[in-house]
């Protein structure tokens, strides 16, 4: 298993080598895919139990999102404000 550690000054340690960033590891430039989601602001503590039995919890102010494939998940209110824009 390859272990990569990040130093407090944001350099990477790979084995015994210190790297300034991931460029020297053979990066592939990429961009985040943009997809629309349906969103509902949570007003009270809520939980989702997924088909595999895992449970995810949210608090008031978090958001319940549903993606294009039907998957549902919570994001915190802070993450929602930084990442999503209400379009309608």
N, CA, C and O atoms as a CHARMM CRD file, in Angstrom:
* protein
*
  352
    1    1 UNK  N      0.85300  -1.17800   0.00000 PROA 1      0.00000
    2    1 UNK  CA     0.00000   0.00000   0.00000 PROA 1      0.00000
    3    1 UNK  C      0.89100   1.23100   0.00000 PROA 1      0.00000
    4    1 UNK  O      1.83700   1.31900   0.78300 PROA 1      0.00000
    5    2 UNK  N      0.59100   2.17800  -0.87500 PROA 2      0.00000
    6    2 UNK  CA     1.30400   3.44100  -0.93700 PROA 2      0.00000
    7    2 UNK  C      0.70600   4.37000   0.10500 PROA 2      0.00000
    8    2 UNK  O     -0.51000   4.55400   0.15700 PROA 2      0.00000
    9    3 UNK  N      1.56100   4.95500   0.93700 PROA 3      0.00000
   10    3 UNK  CA     1.09900   5.90400   1.94300 PROA 3      0.00000
   11    3 UNK  C      1.61600   7.28300   1.57500 PROA 3      0.00000
   12    3 UNK  O      2.81700   7.47300   1.38300 PROA 3      0.00000
   13    4 UNK  N      0.71900   8.23000   1.47800 PROA 4      0.00000
   14    4 UNK  CA     1.05800   9.61200   1.20300 PROA 4      0.00000
   15    4 UNK  C      0.63500  10.43400   2.40800 PROA 4      0.00000
   16    4 UNK  O     -0.51600  10.37000   2.84000 PROA 4      0.00000
   17    5 UNK  N      1.56900  11.20700   2.94900 PROA 5      0.00000
   18    5 UNK  CA     1.25700  12.06800   4.09300 PROA 5      0.00000
   19    5 UNK  C      1.41300  13.51800   3.66200 PROA 5      0.00000
   20    5 UNK  O      2.26100  13.83900   2.82900 PROA 5      0.00000
   21    6 UNK  N      0.59600  14.38400   4.22800 PROA 6      0.00000
   22    6 UNK  CA     0.72200  15.80300   3.94000 PROA 6      0.00000
   23    6 UNK  C      1.28600  16.49600   5.16500 PROA 6      0.00000
   24    6 UNK  O      0.79500  16.30400   6.27700 PROA 6      0.00000
   25    7 UNK  N      2.32500  17.30800   4.95800 PROA 7      0.00000
   26    7 UNK  CA     2.96000  18.04400   6.04700 PROA 7      0.00000
   27    7 UNK  C      2.13500  19.28400   6.37000 PROA 7      0.00000
   28    7 UNK  O      1.28500  19.68400   5.57400 PROA 7      0.00000
   29    8 UNK  N      2.37400  19.89900   7.52800 PROA 8      0.00000
   30    8 UNK  CA     1.62700  21.11900   7.86600 PROA 8      0.00000
   31    8 UNK  C      1.78200  22.23700   6.82100 PROA 8      0.00000
   32    8 UNK  O      0.88600  23.06600   6.66300 PROA 8      0.00000
   33    9 UNK  N      2.92200  22.25800   6.10800 PROA 9      0.00000
   34    9 UNK  CA     3.10700  23.28400   5.07100 PROA 9      0.00000
   35    9 UNK  C      2.62000  22.80300   3.69800 PROA 9      0.00000
   36    9 UNK  O      2.95200  23.40100   2.67400 PROA 9      0.00000
   37   10 UNK  N      1.83100  21.72300   3.68200 PROA 10     0.00000
   38   10 UNK  CA     1.13300  21.18800   2.51200 PROA 10     0.00000
   39   10 UNK  C      2.01700  20.47400   1.49800 PROA 10     0.00000
   40   10 UNK  O      1.58100  20.23200   0.37200 PROA 10     0.00000
   41   11 UNK  N      3.25200  20.13200   1.87100 PROA 11     0.00000
   42   11 UNK  CA     4.06400  19.29600   1.00100 PROA 11     0.00000
   43   11 UNK  C      3.64700  17.84600   1.22500 PROA 11     0.00000
   44   11 UNK  O      3.01400  17.52600   2.23100 PROA 11     0.00000
   45   12 UNK  N      4.00200  16.97500   0.29100 PROA 12     0.00000
   46   12 UNK  CA     3.64100  15.56300   0.37800 PROA 12     0.00000
   47   12 UNK  C      4.86700  14.73200   0.70000 PROA 12     0.00000
   48   12 UNK  O      5.95400  14.98900   0.18200 PROA 12     0.00000
   49   13 UNK  N      4.69300  13.73600   1.55400 PROA 13     0.00000
   50   13 UNK  CA     5.74900  12.79100   1.88000 PROA 13     0.00000
   51   13 UNK  C      5.32200  11.44100   1.33100 PROA 13     0.00000
   52   13 UNK  O      4.29700  10.88900   1.73100 PROA 13     0.00000
   53   14 UNK  N      6.13500  10.90900   0.39400 PROA 14     0.00000
   54   14 UNK  CA     5.87600   9.60400  -0.20900 PROA 14     0.00000
   55   14 UNK  C      7.11100   8.76200   0.07500 PROA 14     0.00000
   56   14 UNK  O      8.17900   8.99900  -0.48900 PROA 14     0.00000
   57   15 UNK  N      6.95700   7.77900   0.95500 PROA 15     0.00000
   58   15 UNK  CA     8.12100   7.00200   1.37900 PROA 15     0.00000
   59   15 UNK  C      9.10000   7.92700   2.08400 PROA 15     0.00000
   60   15 UNK  O      8.75500   8.53200   3.09900 PROA 15     0.00000
   61   16 UNK  N     10.31900   8.04600   1.56200 PROA 16     0.00000
   62   16 UNK  CA    11.30900   8.94200   2.16500 PROA 16     0.00000
   63   16 UNK  C     11.51500  10.20500   1.33000 PROA 16     0.00000
   64   16 UNK  O     12.45800  10.95900   1.57100 PROA 16     0.00000
   65   17 UNK  N     10.65100  10.43900   0.36200 PROA 17     0.00000
   66   17 UNK  CA    10.76100  11.60900  -0.51000 PROA 17     0.00000
   67   17 UNK  C      9.75600  12.67700  -0.10100 PROA 17     0.00000
   68   17 UNK  O      8.60700  12.37500   0.22100 PROA 17     0.00000
   69   18 UNK  N     10.20300  13.92100  -0.11900 PROA 18     0.00000
   70   18 UNK  CA     9.32200  15.05600   0.14600 PROA 18     0.00000
   71   18 UNK  C      9.08200  15.76200  -1.17800 PROA 18     0.00000
   72   18 UNK  O     10.02600  16.17900  -1.84900 PROA 18     0.00000
   73   19 UNK  N      7.81700  15.89300  -1.55000 PROA 19     0.00000
   74   19 UNK  CA     7.43800  16.49100  -2.82600 PROA 19     0.00000
   75   19 UNK  C      6.64900  17.77500  -2.57600 PROA 19     0.00000
   76   19 UNK  O      5.89400  17.84900  -1.60600 PROA 19     0.00000
   77   20 UNK  N      6.81100  18.78800  -3.43300 PROA 20     0.00000
   78   20 UNK  CA     6.05700  20.02300  -3.23500 PROA 20     0.00000
   79   20 UNK  C      4.56800  19.86800  -3.55700 PROA 20     0.00000
   80   20 UNK  O      3.72700  20.55400  -2.97700 PROA 20     0.00000
   81   21 UNK  N      4.24900  18.95900  -4.49000 PROA 21     0.00000
   82   21 UNK  CA     2.85300  18.74600  -4.88400 PROA 21     0.00000
   83   21 UNK  C      2.76400  17.42000  -5.63200 PROA 21     0.00000
   84   21 UNK  O      3.74700  16.68300  -5.69500 PROA 21     0.00000
   85   22 UNK  N      1.60000  17.10700  -6.20000 PROA 22     0.00000
   86   22 UNK  CA     1.42700  15.80100  -6.84200 PROA 22     0.00000
   87   22 UNK  C      1.89400  15.76200  -8.28700 PROA 22     0.00000
   88   22 UNK  O      1.82700  14.70900  -8.92000 PROA 22     0.00000
   89   23 UNK  N      2.36600  16.88200  -8.82900 PROA 23     0.00000
   90   23 UNK  CA     2.80100  16.90700 -10.22600 PROA 23     0.00000
   91   23 UNK  C      3.81600  15.81700 -10.53200 PROA 23     0.00000
   92   23 UNK  O      3.74400  15.19200 -11.59000 PROA 23     0.00000
   93   24 UNK  N      4.75800  15.57700  -9.63200 PROA 24     0.00000
   94   24 UNK  CA     5.82100  14.60300  -9.89400 PROA 24     0.00000
   95   24 UNK  C      5.35100  13.16000  -9.74200 PROA 24     0.00000
   96   24 UNK  O      6.13100  12.23500  -9.96900 PROA 24     0.00000
   97   25 UNK  N      4.09500  12.95000  -9.36200 PROA 25     0.00000
   98   25 UNK  CA     3.56600  11.59600  -9.22600 PROA 25     0.00000
   99   25 UNK  C      2.87100  11.12100 -10.50200 PROA 25     0.00000
  100   25 UNK  O      2.36400  10.00000 -10.53800 PROA 25     0.00000
  101   26 UNK  N      2.83500  11.95000 -11.54800 PROA 26     0.00000
  102   26 UNK  CA     2.16700  11.55100 -12.78800 PROA 26     0.00000
  103   26 UNK  C      0.69200  11.87500 -12.76500 PROA 26     0.00000
  104   26 UNK  O     -0.14300  11.00700 -13.01900 PROA 26     0.00000
  105   27 UNK  N      0.36500  13.11500 -12.46400 PROA 27     0.00000
  106   27 UNK  CA    -1.04200  13.50500 -12.33800 PROA 27     0.00000
  107   27 UNK  C     -1.77200  13.45500 -13.67000 PROA 27     0.00000
  108   27 UNK  O     -1.15600  13.48000 -14.73600 PROA 27     0.00000
  109   28 UNK  N     -3.06400  13.38500 -13.59400 PROA 28     0.00000
  110   28 UNK  CA    -3.95800  13.52500 -14.73700 PROA 28     0.00000
  111   28 UNK  C     -4.81300  14.73700 -14.42600 PROA 28     0.00000
  112   28 UNK  O     -5.53600  14.75200 -13.42900 PROA 28     0.00000
  113   29 UNK  N     -4.73600  15.74900 -15.26600 PROA 29     0.00000
  114   29 UNK  CA    -5.55700  16.93000 -15.01600 PROA 29     0.00000
  115   29 UNK  C     -7.01800  16.55600 -15.16200 PROA 29     0.00000
  116   29 UNK  O     -7.39800  15.82300 -16.07500 PROA 29     0.00000
  117   30 UNK  N     -7.82100  17.06000 -14.26400 PROA 30     0.00000
  118   30 UNK  CA    -9.23600  16.72300 -14.27300 PROA 30     0.00000
  119   30 UNK  C    -10.03900  17.89400 -13.74700 PROA 30     0.00000
  120   30 UNK  O     -9.49500  18.81900 -13.14300 PROA 30     0.00000
  121   31 UNK  N    -11.32900  17.84100 -13.98200 PROA 31     0.00000
  122   31 UNK  CA   -12.24900  18.85600 -13.49900 PROA 31     0.00000
  123   31 UNK  C    -13.44600  18.16500 -12.87200 PROA 31     0.00000
  124   31 UNK  O    -13.83100  17.07100 -13.28400 PROA 31     0.00000
  125   32 UNK  N    -14.02000  18.79900 -11.89100 PROA 32     0.00000
  126   32 UNK  CA   -15.19700  18.24700 -11.24000 PROA 32     0.00000
  127   32 UNK  C    -16.37100  18.26400 -12.20500 PROA 32     0.00000
  128   32 UNK  O    -16.61900  19.26700 -12.87300 PROA 32     0.00000
  129   33 UNK  N    -17.08500  17.16000 -12.27400 PROA 33     0.00000
  130   33 UNK  CA   -18.28600  17.11000 -13.10400 PROA 33     0.00000
  131   33 UNK  C    -19.36300  17.95800 -12.44600 PROA 33     0.00000
  132   33 UNK  O    -19.50900  17.97000 -11.22400 PROA 33     0.00000
  133   34 UNK  N    -20.09200  18.64800 -13.25800 PROA 34     0.00000
  134   34 UNK  CA   -21.17600  19.47800 -12.74700 PROA 34     0.00000
  135   34 UNK  C    -22.48100  18.75700 -13.03500 PROA 34     0.00000
  136   34 UNK  O    -22.75400  18.37900 -14.17500 PROA 34     0.00000
  137   35 UNK  N    -23.26900  18.57200 -12.01800 PROA 35     0.00000
  138   35 UNK  CA   -24.55500  17.90700 -12.17700 PROA 35     0.00000
  139   35 UNK  C    -25.58500  18.62300 -11.31400 PROA 35     0.00000
  140   35 UNK  O    -25.27100  19.10200 -10.22500 PROA 35     0.00000
  141   36 UNK  N    -26.78500  18.68900 -11.79500 PROA 36     0.00000
  142   36 UNK  CA   -27.85500  19.26300 -10.99900 PROA 36     0.00000
  143   36 UNK  C    -28.36900  18.21800 -10.02300 PROA 36     0.00000
  144   36 UNK  O    -28.40500  17.02500 -10.32700 PROA 36     0.00000
  145   37 UNK  N    -28.76200  18.67900  -8.85700 PROA 37     0.00000
  146   37 UNK  CA   -29.34300  17.80800  -7.84300 PROA 37     0.00000
  147   37 UNK  C    -30.64100  18.44400  -7.36600 PROA 37     0.00000
  148   37 UNK  O    -30.86400  19.64200  -7.54000 PROA 37     0.00000
  149   38 UNK  N    -31.48100  17.63100  -6.77000 PROA 38     0.00000
  150   38 UNK  CA   -32.66100  18.14100  -6.07900 PROA 38     0.00000
  151   38 UNK  C    -32.25800  18.29500  -4.62300 PROA 38     0.00000
  152   38 UNK  O    -31.54800  17.44800  -4.08100 PROA 38     0.00000
  153   39 UNK  N    -32.70100  19.36300  -3.99200 PROA 39     0.00000
  154   39 UNK  CA   -32.25800  19.64000  -2.62600 PROA 39     0.00000
  155   39 UNK  C    -33.43000  20.00700  -1.73100 PROA 39     0.00000
  156   39 UNK  O    -34.37300  20.67800  -2.15000 PROA 39     0.00000
  157   40 UNK  N    -33.34700  19.55300  -0.49600 PROA 40     0.00000
  158   40 UNK  CA   -34.35500  19.85600   0.51600 PROA 40     0.00000
  159   40 UNK  C    -33.63500  20.23200   1.80000 PROA 40     0.00000
  160   40 UNK  O    -32.82900  19.45100   2.30500 PROA 40     0.00000
  161   41 UNK  N    -33.91400  21.42200   2.34100 PROA 41     0.00000
  162   41 UNK  CA   -33.28900  21.84700   3.59000 PROA 41     0.00000
  163   41 UNK  C    -33.94000  21.09300   4.74900 PROA 41     0.00000
  164   41 UNK  O    -35.16400  21.03400   4.85800 PROA 41     0.00000
  165   42 UNK  N    -33.11200  20.52800   5.59800 PROA 42     0.00000
  166   42 UNK  CA   -33.58700  19.74200   6.74300 PROA 42     0.00000
  167   42 UNK  C    -33.95200  20.68600   7.88300 PROA 42     0.00000
  168   42 UNK  O    -33.16700  21.56300   8.24400 PROA 42     0.00000
  169   43 UNK  N    -35.13700  20.50700   8.44400 PROA 43     0.00000
  170   43 UNK  CA   -35.61900  21.36600   9.52800 PROA 43     0.00000
  171   43 UNK  C    -35.48400  20.72700  10.90700 PROA 43     0.00000
  172   43 UNK  O    -35.55600  21.43000  11.91500 PROA 43     0.00000
  173   44 UNK  N    -35.29100  19.41300  10.97300 PROA 44     0.00000
  174   44 UNK  CA   -35.18700  18.70300  12.25300 PROA 44     0.00000
  175   44 UNK  C    -34.22200  17.53000  12.06600 PROA 44     0.00000
  176   44 UNK  O    -34.00600  17.09800  10.93400 PROA 44     0.00000
  177   45 UNK  N    -33.64200  17.01000  13.13800 PROA 45     0.00000
  178   45 UNK  CA   -32.74200  15.85600  12.98900 PROA 45     0.00000
  179   45 UNK  C    -33.40900  14.74800  12.16800 PROA 45     0.00000
  180   45 UNK  O    -34.55900  14.38000  12.40700 PROA 45     0.00000
  181   46 UNK  N    -32.66500  14.23400  11.20600 PROA 46     0.00000
  182   46 UNK  CA   -33.18900  13.26600  10.23500 PROA 46     0.00000
  183   46 UNK  C    -32.12500  12.22300   9.96200 PROA 46     0.00000
  184   46 UNK  O    -30.93200  12.50800  10.06800 PROA 46     0.00000
  185   47 UNK  N    -32.54800  11.00700   9.61100 PROA 47     0.00000
  186   47 UNK  CA   -31.57600  10.00000   9.21500 PROA 47     0.00000
  187   47 UNK  C    -32.06500   9.24000   7.99400 PROA 47     0.00000
  188   47 UNK  O    -33.26600   9.12000   7.75000 PROA 47     0.00000
  189   48 UNK  N    -31.10200   8.72900   7.23000 PROA 48     0.00000
  190   48 UNK  CA   -31.38600   7.86500   6.09000 PROA 48     0.00000
  191   48 UNK  C    -30.81500   6.50000   6.42300 PROA 48     0.00000
  192   48 UNK  O    -29.67000   6.40500   6.86600 PROA 48     0.00000
  193   49 UNK  N    -31.58800   5.44300   6.22100 PROA 49     0.00000
  194   49 UNK  CA   -31.04100   4.09600   6.29700 PROA 49     0.00000
  195   49 UNK  C    -30.98300   3.55700   4.87700 PROA 49     0.00000
  196   49 UNK  O    -32.00800   3.39000   4.21600 PROA 49     0.00000
  197   50 UNK  N    -29.76500   3.28900   4.42000 PROA 50     0.00000
  198   50 UNK  CA   -29.54800   2.81400   3.05700 PROA 50     0.00000
  199   50 UNK  C    -29.83100   1.31800   2.95800 PROA 50     0.00000
  200   50 UNK  O    -29.92100   0.62800   3.97300 PROA 50     0.00000
  201   51 UNK  N    -29.96900   0.83200   1.74900 PROA 51     0.00000
  202   51 UNK  CA   -30.27900  -0.57700   1.51000 PROA 51     0.00000
  203   51 UNK  C    -29.22800  -1.50300   2.10900 PROA 51     0.00000
  204   51 UNK  O    -29.54600  -2.62700   2.49700 PROA 51     0.00000
  205   52 UNK  N    -27.95900  -1.03700   2.19100 PROA 52     0.00000
  206   52 UNK  CA   -26.89700  -1.87600   2.75300 PROA 52     0.00000
  207   52 UNK  C    -26.85100  -1.81600   4.27700 PROA 52     0.00000
  208   52 UNK  O    -25.97600  -2.42100   4.89800 PROA 52     0.00000
  209   53 UNK  N    -27.79500  -1.08600   4.88400 PROA 53     0.00000
  210   53 UNK  CA   -27.87700  -1.01100   6.34100 PROA 53     0.00000
  211   53 UNK  C    -27.16500   0.18000   6.95200 PROA 53     0.00000
  212   53 UNK  O    -27.38000   0.47900   8.12700 PROA 53     0.00000
  213   54 UNK  N    -26.33000   0.86700   6.20000 PROA 54     0.00000
  214   54 UNK  CA   -25.63000   2.04300   6.72100 PROA 54     0.00000
  215   54 UNK  C    -26.63300   3.14800   6.99500 PROA 54     0.00000
  216   54 UNK  O    -27.64100   3.28500   6.30200 PROA 54     0.00000
  217   55 UNK  N    -26.33300   3.93400   8.02300 PROA 55     0.00000
  218   55 UNK  CA   -27.21100   5.02800   8.41400 PROA 55     0.00000
  219   55 UNK  C    -26.42900   6.33100   8.33600 PROA 55     0.00000
  220   55 UNK  O    -25.28400   6.40000   8.78300 PROA 55     0.00000
  221   56 UNK  N    -27.04400   7.36100   7.77000 PROA 56     0.00000
  222   56 UNK  CA   -26.45500   8.68700   7.70400 PROA 56     0.00000
  223   56 UNK  C    -27.39600   9.63400   8.42900 PROA 56     0.00000
  224   56 UNK  O    -28.61400   9.54600   8.28100 PROA 56     0.00000
  225   57 UNK  N    -26.82300  10.54300   9.21600 PROA 57     0.00000
  226   57 UNK  CA   -27.64600  11.44700  10.00500 PROA 57     0.00000
  227   57 UNK  C    -27.38600  12.89400   9.61400 PROA 57     0.00000
  228   57 UNK  O    -26.29500  13.25400   9.17400 PROA 57     0.00000
  229   58 UNK  N    -28.42300  13.71500   9.78800 PROA 58     0.00000
  230   58 UNK  CA   -28.31800  15.14400   9.50500 PROA 58     0.00000
  231   58 UNK  C    -28.98300  15.91500  10.63500 PROA 58     0.00000
  232   58 UNK  O    -29.83900  15.40400  11.35700 PROA 58     0.00000
  233   59 UNK  N    -28.55800  17.15600  10.75700 PROA 59     0.00000
  234   59 UNK  CA   -29.16200  18.03800  11.76300 PROA 59     0.00000
  235   59 UNK  C    -29.89400  19.17300  11.05900 PROA 59     0.00000
  236   59 UNK  O    -29.73400  19.36200   9.85300 PROA 59     0.00000
  237   60 UNK  N    -30.68000  19.91300  11.78800 PROA 60     0.00000
  238   60 UNK  CA   -31.39600  21.04800  11.20900 PROA 60     0.00000
  239   60 UNK  C    -30.39200  21.98000  10.54400 PROA 60     0.00000
  240   60 UNK  O    -29.34300  22.28200  11.11300 PROA 60     0.00000
  241   61 UNK  N    -30.71800  22.43300   9.34000 PROA 61     0.00000
  242   61 UNK  CA   -29.83000  23.31200   8.58700 PROA 61     0.00000
  243   61 UNK  C    -29.00700  22.57700   7.54100 PROA 61     0.00000
  244   61 UNK  O    -28.46600  23.20600   6.63200 PROA 61     0.00000
  245   62 UNK  N    -28.90200  21.25100   7.65400 PROA 62     0.00000
  246   62 UNK  CA   -28.23700  20.44800   6.62800 PROA 62     0.00000
  247   62 UNK  C    -29.19200  20.30900   5.44100 PROA 62     0.00000
  248   62 UNK  O    -30.35100  20.72000   5.50500 PROA 62     0.00000
  249   63 UNK  N    -28.68400  19.72400   4.36600 PROA 63     0.00000
  250   63 UNK  CA   -29.48200  19.54400   3.15700 PROA 63     0.00000
  251   63 UNK  C    -29.50400  18.08300   2.74800 PROA 63     0.00000
  252   63 UNK  O    -28.49200  17.38800   2.83500 PROA 63     0.00000
  253   64 UNK  N    -30.66500  17.62200   2.30200 PROA 64     0.00000
  254   64 UNK  CA   -30.83100  16.29600   1.70600 PROA 64     0.00000
  255   64 UNK  C    -30.77300  16.49900   0.20100 PROA 64     0.00000
  256   64 UNK  O    -31.54800  17.28000  -0.35100 PROA 64     0.00000
  257   65 UNK  N    -29.85300  15.79500  -0.47500 PROA 65     0.00000
  258   65 UNK  CA   -29.70400  15.92600  -1.91100 PROA 65     0.00000
  259   65 UNK  C    -30.04000  14.61800  -2.60200 PROA 65     0.00000
  260   65 UNK  O    -29.80300  13.54000  -2.05600 PROA 65     0.00000
  261   66 UNK  N    -30.59100  14.71200  -3.79900 PROA 66     0.00000
  262   66 UNK  CA   -30.83200  13.53900  -4.63300 PROA 66     0.00000
  263   66 UNK  C    -30.19900  13.80300  -5.99100 PROA 66     0.00000
  264   66 UNK  O    -30.53300  14.77500  -6.66900 PROA 66     0.00000
  265   67 UNK  N    -29.27800  12.92400  -6.37700 PROA 67     0.00000
  266   67 UNK  CA   -28.57000  13.07200  -7.63900 PROA 67     0.00000
  267   67 UNK  C    -29.35300  12.52800  -8.81000 PROA 67     0.00000
  268   67 UNK  O    -30.45100  11.99500  -8.65400 PROA 67     0.00000
  269   68 UNK  N    -28.76900  12.67200  -9.99000 PROA 68     0.00000
  270   68 UNK  CA   -29.41300  12.22900 -11.23300 PROA 68     0.00000
  271   68 UNK  C    -29.72300  10.74000 -11.25200 PROA 68     0.00000
  272   68 UNK  O    -30.68000  10.31600 -11.89900 PROA 68     0.00000
  273   69 UNK  N    -28.92400   9.93900 -10.54800 PROA 69     0.00000
  274   69 UNK  CA   -29.12900   8.49100 -10.53200 PROA 69     0.00000
  275   69 UNK  C    -30.09500   8.04300  -9.44300 PROA 69     0.00000
  276   69 UNK  O    -30.36900   6.85100  -9.30700 PROA 69     0.00000
  277   70 UNK  N    -30.61800   9.00200  -8.65800 PROA 70     0.00000
  278   70 UNK  CA   -31.56700   8.66800  -7.60500 PROA 70     0.00000
  279   70 UNK  C    -30.94200   8.50500  -6.23500 PROA 70     0.00000
  280   70 UNK  O    -31.65600   8.36000  -5.24300 PROA 70     0.00000
  281   71 UNK  N    -29.60300   8.52600  -6.16500 PROA 71     0.00000
  282   71 UNK  CA   -28.94100   8.38900  -4.87300 PROA 71     0.00000
  283   71 UNK  C    -29.24900   9.60700  -4.00500 PROA 71     0.00000
  284   71 UNK  O    -29.32500  10.72900  -4.50600 PROA 71     0.00000
  285   72 UNK  N    -29.42500   9.38500  -2.71200 PROA 72     0.00000
  286   72 UNK  CA   -29.70400  10.47000  -1.77300 PROA 72     0.00000
  287   72 UNK  C    -28.60700  10.51700  -0.71600 PROA 72     0.00000
  288   72 UNK  O    -28.05900   9.48700  -0.32200 PROA 72     0.00000
  289   73 UNK  N    -28.30000  11.72300  -0.26900 PROA 73     0.00000
  290   73 UNK  CA   -27.25600  11.91000   0.73500 PROA 73     0.00000
  291   73 UNK  C    -27.41800  13.28200   1.35800 PROA 73     0.00000
  292   73 UNK  O    -28.06800  14.16500   0.79700 PROA 73     0.00000
  293   74 UNK  N    -26.81400  13.44800   2.52900 PROA 74     0.00000
  294   74 UNK  CA   -26.84300  14.72200   3.23700 PROA 74     0.00000
  295   74 UNK  C    -25.54700  15.48100   2.99500 PROA 74     0.00000
  296   74 UNK  O    -24.48900  14.87900   2.81100 PROA 74     0.00000
  297   75 UNK  N    -25.63600  16.80000   2.99800 PROA 75     0.00000
  298   75 UNK  CA   -24.45700  17.65000   3.10200 PROA 75     0.00000
  299   75 UNK  C    -24.75500  18.70800   4.14900 PROA 75     0.00000
  300   75 UNK  O    -25.90700  19.10000   4.33900 PROA 75     0.00000
  301   76 UNK  N    -23.72300  19.16500   4.82300 PROA 76     0.00000
  302   76 UNK  CA   -23.91500  20.19200   5.84200 PROA 76     0.00000
  303   76 UNK  C    -24.33800  21.49300   5.17500 PROA 76     0.00000
  304   76 UNK  O    -24.10200  21.70200   3.98500 PROA 76     0.00000
  305   77 UNK  N    -24.96100  22.35900   5.95400 PROA 77     0.00000
  306   77 UNK  CA   -25.37000  23.65300   5.42400 PROA 77     0.00000
  307   77 UNK  C    -24.18900  24.43600   4.88900 PROA 77     0.00000
  308   77 UNK  O    -24.31100  25.11300   3.86800 PROA 77     0.00000
  309   78 UNK  N    -23.03900  24.35800   5.56200 PROA 78     0.00000
  310   78 UNK  CA   -21.83800  25.06600   5.13400 PROA 78     0.00000
  311   78 UNK  C    -21.35100  24.54800   3.78400 PROA 78     0.00000
  312   78 UNK  O    -21.03100  25.33900   2.89700 PROA 78     0.00000
  313   79 UNK  N    -21.29200  23.22900   3.62200 PROA 79     0.00000
  314   79 UNK  CA   -20.86600  22.64400   2.34600 PROA 79     0.00000
  315   79 UNK  C    -21.85600  23.01700   1.25100 PROA 79     0.00000
  316   79 UNK  O    -21.44700  23.32100   0.13100 PROA 79     0.00000
  317   80 UNK  N    -23.13700  22.99900   1.55100 PROA 80     0.00000
  318   80 UNK  CA   -24.14400  23.36000   0.54700 PROA 80     0.00000
  319   80 UNK  C    -23.92800  24.79300   0.07200 PROA 80     0.00000
  320   80 UNK  O    -23.94600  25.05100  -1.13200 PROA 80     0.00000
  321   81 UNK  N    -23.72500  25.72900   0.99900 PROA 81     0.00000
  322   81 UNK  CA   -23.53200  27.13700   0.63500 PROA 81     0.00000
  323   81 UNK  C    -22.28600  27.33900  -0.21700 PROA 81     0.00000
  324   81 UNK  O    -22.28800  28.15800  -1.13600 PROA 81     0.00000
  325   82 UNK  N    -21.20800  26.58600   0.08600 PROA 82     0.00000
  326   82 UNK  CA   -19.95200  26.73300  -0.65500 PROA 82     0.00000
  327   82 UNK  C    -19.96400  26.03300  -2.00400 PROA 82     0.00000
  328   82 UNK  O    -19.23600  26.43900  -2.91000 PROA 82     0.00000
  329   83 UNK  N    -20.78000  24.98200  -2.15900 PROA 83     0.00000
  330   83 UNK  CA   -20.68300  24.09900  -3.32000 PROA 83     0.00000
  331   83 UNK  C    -21.84800  24.21400  -4.28400 PROA 83     0.00000
  332   83 UNK  O    -21.66900  24.00200  -5.48400 PROA 83     0.00000
  333   84 UNK  N    -23.02100  24.53900  -3.80400 PROA 84     0.00000
  334   84 UNK  CA   -24.22000  24.50800  -4.63600 PROA 84     0.00000
  335   84 UNK  C    -24.81500  25.90300  -4.79100 PROA 84     0.00000
  336   84 UNK  O    -24.61000  26.78500  -3.95700 PROA 84     0.00000
  337   85 UNK  N    -25.54600  26.07200  -5.86400 PROA 85     0.00000
  338   85 UNK  CA   -26.26900  27.31000  -6.13400 PROA 85     0.00000
  339   85 UNK  C    -27.71900  26.94300  -6.42300 PROA 85     0.00000
  340   85 UNK  O    -27.98800  26.08100  -7.25900 PROA 85     0.00000
  341   86 UNK  N    -28.64500  27.58900  -5.74200 PROA 86     0.00000
  342   86 UNK  CA   -30.06000  27.31200  -6.00000 PROA 86     0.00000
  343   86 UNK  C    -30.41900  27.95700  -7.33400 PROA 86     0.00000
  344   86 UNK  O    -30.21200  29.15600  -7.52000 PROA 86     0.00000
  345   87 UNK  N    -30.95800  27.16500  -8.26400 PROA 87     0.00000
  346   87 UNK  CA   -31.22500  27.66400  -9.60600 PROA 87     0.00000
  347   87 UNK  C    -32.69600  27.84400  -9.91800 PROA 87     0.00000
  348   87 UNK  O    -33.03500  28.35800 -10.98400 PROA 87     0.00000
  349   88 UNK  N    -33.57200  27.43900  -9.02600 PROA 88     0.00000
  350   88 UNK  CA   -35.00200  27.63500  -9.27700 PROA 88     0.00000
  351   88 UNK  C    -35.71100  27.84300  -7.98400 PROA 88     0.00000
  352   88 UNK  O    -36.92800  28.02700  -7.96900 PROA 88     0.00000
